Amino acid sequence: MKLLEADQLERRPVDKFADRRAELADAALQTLSELGYARTSLREIAQNSQFSHGVLHYYFKDKVELITYCVKRYKAACVTRYDQIVSTARTAEELRIGFAEGMAQTLREDGSMHRLWYDLRGQSLFESAFRDDVAEIDESLRSMIWRIVSRYAELSDTESAFPAVTAYPLFDGLFQHALLKYLVDPGAAAEELRTGVELLLPRLMVGFCK
């Protein structure tokens, strides 16, 4: 019992630090997602939140660390959402419709956050500080898409005609194109994305000939 209590006391400051970072990141997300990487500084984030510049700088050494932390945190939540769709679908059709609606919903509700992700991924082409984190996030998204494709193949009693490295960019391309259109015509963009995902998923399977 004493050992357990000592261990809990030891970890408590670390847990508080992690909780505080998460709180600060959530408060910063709105400014980051609206302005993007290039036009945002820690000082500007502080001006648009209840936290001072000094507090932000204590928990994040610079805006690179803050932005990557925010995006990793958000994308981890996205992966969980889609994994739930995979785990609850009982038929291929249910999975296809659920996945398509999930993509359309996240476009409608979290478009600004996805803009931040694509901004970060684009910046990684020029700034090495982003590359490891971007690669980690990208891999988690590729694995998520592959879990959907694999489960659909299983429910359809077939297999994917494409590997994960091909399947992921196909859906990612659909989503990025829809995100660009969403800035001009939100309703049409979400509907086109939903339809596109519904059409694409079965076409990845071996034997599809329509």
C-alpha positions in Angstrom: 0.0 0.0 0.0 2.8 2.4 0.9 4.6 1.6 -2.4 1.4 2.3 -4.3 0.8 5.6 -2.6 4.4 6.6 -3.3 4.1 5.7 -6.9 0.9 7.7 -7.2 2.5 10.7 -5.6 5.5 10.4 -7.9 3.3 10.4 -11.0 0.9 13.2 -9.9 3.0 16.2 -11.0 3.6 14.5 -14.4 -0.1 13.9 -14.8 -0.9 17.5 -13.9 1.6 18.7 -16.4 0.1 16.6 -19.1 -3.4 17.7 -18.2 -2.4 21.3 -18.3 -0.8 20.9 -21.8 -4.0 19.3 -23.0 -6.1 22.2 -21.5 -3.8 24.8 -23.2 -3.9 23.0 -26.5 -7.7 22.8 -26.5 -7.8 26.6 -25.8 -5.3 27.3 -28.7 -7.0 25.1 -31.3 -9.6 27.7 -32.4 -6.9 30.3 -33.2 -4.6 27.8 -34.8 -7.3 26.3 -37.0 -8.5 29.7 -38.1 -5.2 31.3 -38.9 -2.9 28.3 -39.8 0.7 27.8 -39.0 2.3 30.8 -40.8 0.1 33.5 -39.4 0.1 32.2 -35.8 2.5 32.9 -33.0 2.4 31.8 -29.3 1.8 35.5 -28.4 -1.2 35.7 -30.8 -2.6 32.5 -29.4 -2.3 33.9 -25.9 -4.1 37.1 -26.9 -7.0 35.0 -28.1 -7.2 32.8 -25.0 -7.4 33.2 -21.3 -3.7 32.1 -20.9 -0.7 34.4 -20.9 2.2 34.1 -23.3 4.4 33.1 -20.5 2.2 30.2 -19.5 2.1 28.9 -23.1 5.8 29.1 -23.4 6.3 27.2 -20.1 4.3 24.2 -21.4 5.4 24.4 -25.1 8.8 25.5 -26.1 7.5 27.0 -29.4 4.6 27.0 -31.8 5.9 24.0 -33.6 5.6 21.9 -30.5 2.1 23.3 -29.7 0.8 22.8 -33.3 2.0 19.2 -33.6 0.7 18.4 -30.1 -2.7 19.8 -31.0 -3.0 18.0 -34.3 -1.8 14.7 -32.9 -4.4 15.0 -30.1 -7.2 15.7 -32.5 -6.3 13.0 -35.0 -6.0 10.4 -32.2 -9.7 11.3 -31.4 -10.6 10.9 -35.1 -9.1 7.4 -35.3 -11.1 6.4 -32.3 -14.3 7.6 -33.9 -13.7 5.5 -37.1 -12.6 2.5 -35.1 -16.0 2.5 -33.4 -17.7 2.5 -36.9 -15.6 -0.6 -37.7 -16.4 -2.4 -34.5 -20.1 -1.8 -34.6 -20.9 -2.5 -38.3 -22.4 -5.9 -38.9 -22.7 -5.9 -42.7 -20.6 -4.5 -45.5 -23.4 -2.1 -46.4 -23.6 -0.8 -42.9 -19.9 -0.2 -42.8 -19.9 1.5 -46.2 -22.7 3.9 -45.2 -21.3 4.5 -41.7 -17.8 5.3 -43.0 -19.1 7.7 -45.7 -21.4 9.5 -43.3 -18.5 9.7 -40.8 -16.3 11.4 -43.3 -19.0 13.8 -44.3 -19.8 14.6 -40.7 -16.2 15.4 -39.7 -15.9 17.6 -42.8 -19.0 19.5 -41.7 -18.1 19.7 -38.0 -14.3 19.9 -38.0 -13.2 21.5 -41.3 -11.0 24.1 -39.7 -9.1 21.4 -37.8 -8.5 19.4 -40.9 -7.2 22.5 -42.6 -4.6 22.8 -39.8 -3.6 19.2 -40.4 -3.1 19.7 -44.2 -1.2 23.0 -43.4 1.1 21.1 -41.0 1.6 18.3 -43.6 2.5 20.8 -46.3 4.9 22.6 -44.0 6.7 19.4 -43.3 7.9 19.5 -46.9 10.0 22.5 -46.0 10.5 22.3 -42.2 12.2 19.2 -40.9 10.9 20.0 -37.4 7.5 18.7 -38.4 8.5 15.6 -40.3 8.6 12.9 -37.6 5.3 14.0 -36.1 3.6 14.3 -39.5 4.9 10.8 -40.4 3.5 9.4 -37.2 0.1 11.0 -37.7 0.0 9.9 -41.3 0.8 6.4 -40.4 -2.0 6.3 -37.8 -4.4 7.5 -40.5 -3.2 5.0 -43.0 -3.7 2.2 -40.5 -7.2 3.5 -39.7 -8.2 3.5 -43.3 -6.8 0.0 -43.8 -8.8 -1.3 -40.8 -11.9 0.0 -42.6 -10.9 -1.5 -46.0 -9.9 -4.8 -44.4 -13.2 -5.1 -42.4 -15.2 -4.2 -45.5 -13.4 -7.0 -47.4 -14.1 -9.4 -44.6 -17.8 -8.6 -44.4 -18.0 -8.8 -48.2 -16.2 -12.2 -48.3 -13.5 -10.9 -50.6 -10.2 -9.0 -50.3 -8.8 -5.6 -51.2 -7.3 -5.3 -54.7 -5.0 -2.6 -53.3 -2.5 -2.4 -50.5 -2.8 0.1 -47.6 -0.3 2.4 -49.2 -2.6 2.9 -52.1 -6.0 2.8 -50.3 -5.1 5.6 -47.9 -4.2 8.2 -50.5 -7.3 7.5 -52.5 -9.6 8.4 -49.5 -7.3 11.2 -48.4 -7.4 12.7 -51.8 -11.2 12.6 -51.8 -11.3 14.3 -48.4 -8.7 17.0 -49.2 -10.6 17.9 -52.5 -13.9 18.1 -50.5 -12.2 20.3 -47.9 -11.2 22.8 -50.6 -14.7 22.9 -51.9 -16.2 23.1 -48.4 -14.7 26.6 -48.0 -16.9 27.8 -50.9 -19.9 25.5 -50.8 -20.2 23.5 -47.5 -23.4 21.6 -48.2 -22.4 20.4 -51.6 -18.9 19.5 -50.5 -20.1 17.2 -47.7 -22.7 15.5 -49.9 -20.1 14.9 -52.7 -17.7 13.5 -50.2 -20.3 11.1 -48.7 -21.2 9.9 -52.2 -17.6 9.6 -53.3 -16.7 7.4 -50.3 -19.7 5.2 -50.8 -18.7 4.7 -54.4 -15.0 4.2 -53.8 -15.0 1.6 -51.0 -16.5 -1.3 -52.9 -14.4 -0.5 -56.0 -11.3 -1.4 -54.0 -12.4 -5.0 -53.7 -11.2 -7.9 -55.9 -13.9 -8.9 -58.4 -15.7 -5.5 -58.5 -16.7 -5.0 -62.1 -19.4 -2.3 -62.2 
